[in-house]
Amino acid sequence: MPITRRRLFGLLAGAGALVGVPSLWMSRMKTYDGPASDHFDGLNFFDPDGAPPKSLREVLRWQLGGKRQRATWPD
């Protein structure tokens, strides 16, 4: 099946739509806009006293490792 000019333009238009539509949608999303507080600096939320975030490797090891125990459900 040879690639014709019509098929090439269709593929390029489809690829453009796959990139363009979500980027337009995300640019119009509402974000939180509020006063600064202990956990919000006006732009980002953070936990000043919490544990530092884990690396992707540590998270994958936690998720895919077989040593997880099911926690008991509190009543």
C-alpha positions in Angstrom: 0.0 0.0 0.0 1.9 3.1 -1.2 1.7 6.3 0.7 -0.1 8.8 -1.4 -0.1 12.5 -0.8 -3.7 12.3 0.5 -2.8 9.6 3.0 0.3 11.6 4.1 -1.6 14.8 4.7 -4.3 12.8 6.6 -1.6 11.3 8.9 -0.1 14.7 9.5 -3.4 16.3 10.2 -4.3 13.4 12.6 -0.9 13.8 14.4 -1.5 17.5 14.6 -4.9 17.0 16.1 -3.5 14.5 18.7 -1.0 17.1 19.9 -3.0 20.3 19.4 -6.4 19.4 20.9 -5.1 18.3 24.4 -2.7 21.2 24.5 -5.5 23.7 23.9 -7.7 21.9 26.4 -5.0 21.9 29.1 -4.2 25.6 28.5 -7.8 26.5 29.3 -8.0 24.5 32.5 -8.7 26.5 35.7 -6.0 26.3 38.3 -6.2 27.2 42.0 -5.7 30.8 42.7 -5.6 31.7 46.4 -3.7 33.4 49.1 -0.3 32.0 50.2 -0.4 29.8 53.3 1.9 27.4 55.2 1.4 24.8 52.5 0.8 27.0 49.4 3.3 29.6 48.1 0.9 31.1 45.7 1.9 28.8 42.9 2.6 25.3 44.2 1.4 23.1 47.1 4.0 21.5 49.2 4.4 19.7 52.6 7.1 21.5 54.6 7.3 18.9 57.4 6.7 15.7 55.3 9.0 13.1 54.0 10.9 14.0 50.8 9.4 12.5 47.6 10.5 9.1 46.5 12.3 8.5 43.2 10.6 6.7 40.4 12.8 3.7 41.0 11.7 3.4 44.7 8.0 3.8 43.8 8.2 1.1 41.1 10.1 -1.2 43.6 7.3 -0.6 46.1 4.5 -1.2 43.6 6.0 -4.2 41.8 7.7 -5.9 44.8 5.9 -8.8 46.3 6.5 -7.8 49.9 3.5 -5.6 50.4 1.1 -6.6 53.2 -2.6 -5.8 53.0 -3.4 -3.3 55.8 -6.4 -4.0 58.0 -9.4 -1.9 57.4 -10.3 0.3 60.3 -13.9 0.0 61.6 
